Amino acid sequence: MDMIEPGLAFVPPAQRVAGTARLGCDRNGGRTRLRRLYQDGSAKIRMPAVSADPLEAVLINTAGGLTGGDRLGWEVDVGAGACASITTQACEKIYRAAADRAEVRVKLTVGAGGRIAWLPQETIVFDRSAFARRLDLELAAGAEALVLEATVFGRLAMGERAAHGDFHDRWRVSQDGALVHAEDFRIGPDIAAILGGSAVAGGAIAMATVLMISPRVEDLLDPARDIIGGQGDASVWSVKKSGKLLARLFAEDGYQLRKRLVPLVELLNGLAGLPKLWSL
């Protein structure tokens, strides 16, 4: 039996979250069908019944949030000609970290002529949290993608604000072997002061990045700008015989951000529309 020195309380080591989930799908029999599903630890995937493309998948972190030292990984492989829409059961919460940081790794691959819509609900950042996310997307020639990540620094409705912490979001997107998009967003340790800068967010605490790789983006630019309004903007480029639309949005809180994200996703996602779990 372990002996504890008199007068000292025994504090067991904290249990850390670890989870990995992988999903693969192919086009078979005229529609997209599941090829592979792997789940480990706190990472789970559920698939609502749908009668037509796209295949829908819901990502679930059964731990209910992340804190320092937690690790979560998601991998999605969409085969040639297949179509998948990925969302999350709820907003992911990043809690205060006593030590280390929480990390999430996302790896997405799409075959020729395939399409993926990566549409997780918002990440909510709590005060004094530490978080790093890496998203890698590999598209074959002729593949399309719609990628969204939205972040809310604190919950004003609950009287909470993420004043301090460390947040890092890294994206790398390639098509047909060539890098077509790369970005690293870092903020901290004085989050509130940085967001308060007029050249940053002017005090807004909610923001989103939306990326679309498709030959149709030029026709969507003006309607997208109408939805975004004065709190953000969008631009388009030609890349690898396709096109790239990149939009940035910001708002005073998560609700005001979602009011514009919902119609924007509906516009960009075409007939697939909005994931069923999204709402206002």
N, C-alpha and C positions, 0 to 999 in steps of 0.2 A: 504493500500500500504506500502511495506517495505521502510523505509527511509535509505538512504546511506549517510554516513558522507561526507560533502563537501571535495573534493580533493582525495577521495578514490574510486577506480574502483571496481565495483561489479564483483566478479569472481564466477560463478555458480559451484557447485560441479561437478566433472568429472563423466560422465556416464560410468559405468563399463560393460564389456562384460560378459554375462552369457548364457550358452547354454548346453543342454543335448540332446543326440540322442541315441536311442536304436533300434537295429535290431535283429530279430530272424528269423531263417530259419530251415526248416526240409526237409528230403528226402521224396518225394511224387511223385508217378507216374513215377518212374525211374530216377528222377533228383531232384536237390535241388531247393526248392521254398520258397518264402517269407512267413513267418508266422505272423510277427509283425513288424511294423515300427512306431516309435514315434520320434517326433522332437519338440524341444522347444528352443526359443531364437535364438542365432546365429549359432547353430549346425544344419546342414542339411545333408541329405544322398540322393544321387542319384544313381540309378542302371542302367547301360547300358544294352541294350538288348543283351542277349547271347543265343545261341542255345543249349548249353550243359554246364555241370559242368566245373568249379565252378561258383556259383553265384557271381557276381561282384558287389561291392559297393564302391562308391566314397564319402569320407567325405569332407564336406565343412564348413569352418568357415567364415560366411558372414561378419564378422567384419574386415577381411583382415589382422589380426595379433593380438598379445596379448601384454598387458603391465600390470603394477602392479595393482593388485586387480581383474583382469579378471579370470573367472572360466569357464572351458570347460570340459564336460564329455562325453565319448563314451562307449557304451556297445554293445557287439555282442555275441549272443547266437547261436551256431551252433549245431543242433540236431544230434542224432545218425545217422551215415552213411552219413550225409550231408557234403558239401564242399563249403567253401566261401573264396574269395580273397578280401581283403580290402586295399584300398589305399586312397590318398588324392588328391584333385584337383590341389594343388600346394604346394610349400614349405611353412611351417608355420614360420612366422616371429615373433621373440620375441623382442619387442622394449624396449627402455630405460624406466625404472620405476622411477617415482618420489617418490612413496611410495608403501609399500607392495610388493607382488610378484604375477606373473601370475601362475596359477595352472591348470594342465590337469590331469584328472583321466581316465584311460583306464581299462575296465573290460571285459575279454574275457572268454567264457566258451565253451567247445566242448564236445559233447556226444560221447559215445562208437563208435569207427570206423569212427568218423568224422575227418575233417581236416580244419584248418584255416591257411591262409597266411596273416599275418599282415605286410603290406608293404607301410607305409606312405612315402611320399617324405621327403626330408631333413628338419630339423629344423635349421633355420638361426638365430643366436644369435647376437644381436646388443650390442654396448658398453653400459655399466652401466644398463643392464637389470637384472631382477631377476626372476627366473623360477624354478618351481618344477613339475615334472611329475611322476606319479605312475602308473605302469602297473601290473595288476594282471591277471594271466592266469590259469584257472583250466581245466585240461584235464582228461577225463574219461579213463579207461583202453582201450588200443588199439587206442586211438585218436592220431593224429599227428598235429604238428604246425611248421610254419616257421615264425619267428619274426625278424623284422629289425627296428632299429632306427639309423638314421644317423644325425650328427650334424655338422654344419659349424659355426665356431666362427669368424664372420665378412665376408665381401664380398670384396676380394682383387681387383676384377675387377672394383669396384666402389670406391676404395680408402678407404674402411672402415675396421676397425679391432676392435674386441671386446677385448679391453685391460683390462677392469675391469667389474666386475659383479658377479652374484651368480647363479650357475646352479646345479641342483640336479636331477638325474634320478634314480628311484628306481624300480626294477623288482622283482616280486615273481611269480614263476611258480611251480605248483604242478600237479602231475599225480596220479590218483587213490588214492587220499587222502594224498600223501606223497610229501614233498617239494623236487623238483629235480633241481631247480636253483634259486639262490638269488644273487642280487648284488645291490650296492649303489654307484653310481658315483657322486662325488661332486667336483666342481672346483670353485675357487674364494677366496677372492675378486680380487686378482691380476692374472687374467686369462692368460694374455700374458706371464708373467714371469714363471708361472707354465708350460704352454705348451712348453716354450722354453727350459726346462730342458732336458738334454740328456736321462735321465731315464724315461721321460714322453712321449713327442712327438717330441722332437728335433726341435721345431719351426713349426711343421705342425699344421694347424688350422681346418682340416676336419677329422672326424673320424666316424666309424660306428661299431655297434655291431650286429652280426647276430647269431640267435639261432635257431636250428632245433631239434625238438623232433620227432624221427622216427626210426624204426628198420633198415632203409636203410643208416644211416649216415656213417657207416664204409666204404662202397663202394664209398662214395662221398668225403672222406677226401683228398685223393691225388689230384683229379681234382680241388678241392677247393683251395688247397695250391698253385697249379700252377697258378690259376687266381690271388690270393692275392699277390703273389710275395714276395719281401723283405720288403714291408711296411705293416707288420701285420703277422698274423699266425692263425691257426685253430687247434683244438684238438677234440677228441671224447671220450665219456665215455659210459658205460652201465648203464641205469637207468630204474627201474621198468619194466623189461622184454621188454624194448625198448632201444633206444640209444639217445645220446645228442651230437650234434655238436655245438661248440661255436667258432665263428670267430671274430677277431678284425682287423680292417683296419684303416689306417691313410694316409693322403695325404696333399700336400701343399696347395690345394684349393679344392672347391667343384667339379669342373669339373674333375680333376684327380681322385677324389674319385669315382665319378659316373662311370667313364670309367671301373672300376673294379667291382663296385656293379652290373652293368647291366648284365654282363656275369655270375656273381656269383648267382644272383637271378634266372636267366634262368636255371642254372644248378640245383639248389636246389629245384626249384618249379616244376620241371618235365614238364609234358605236359601242365600245366597251363601257364608256361612261365612267361613273364614280363607283368605287368599291362599296358594297352594300353596308359595310360597317362604318363608313364615313357618314356624318350627319352634322347639322348645326345645332 
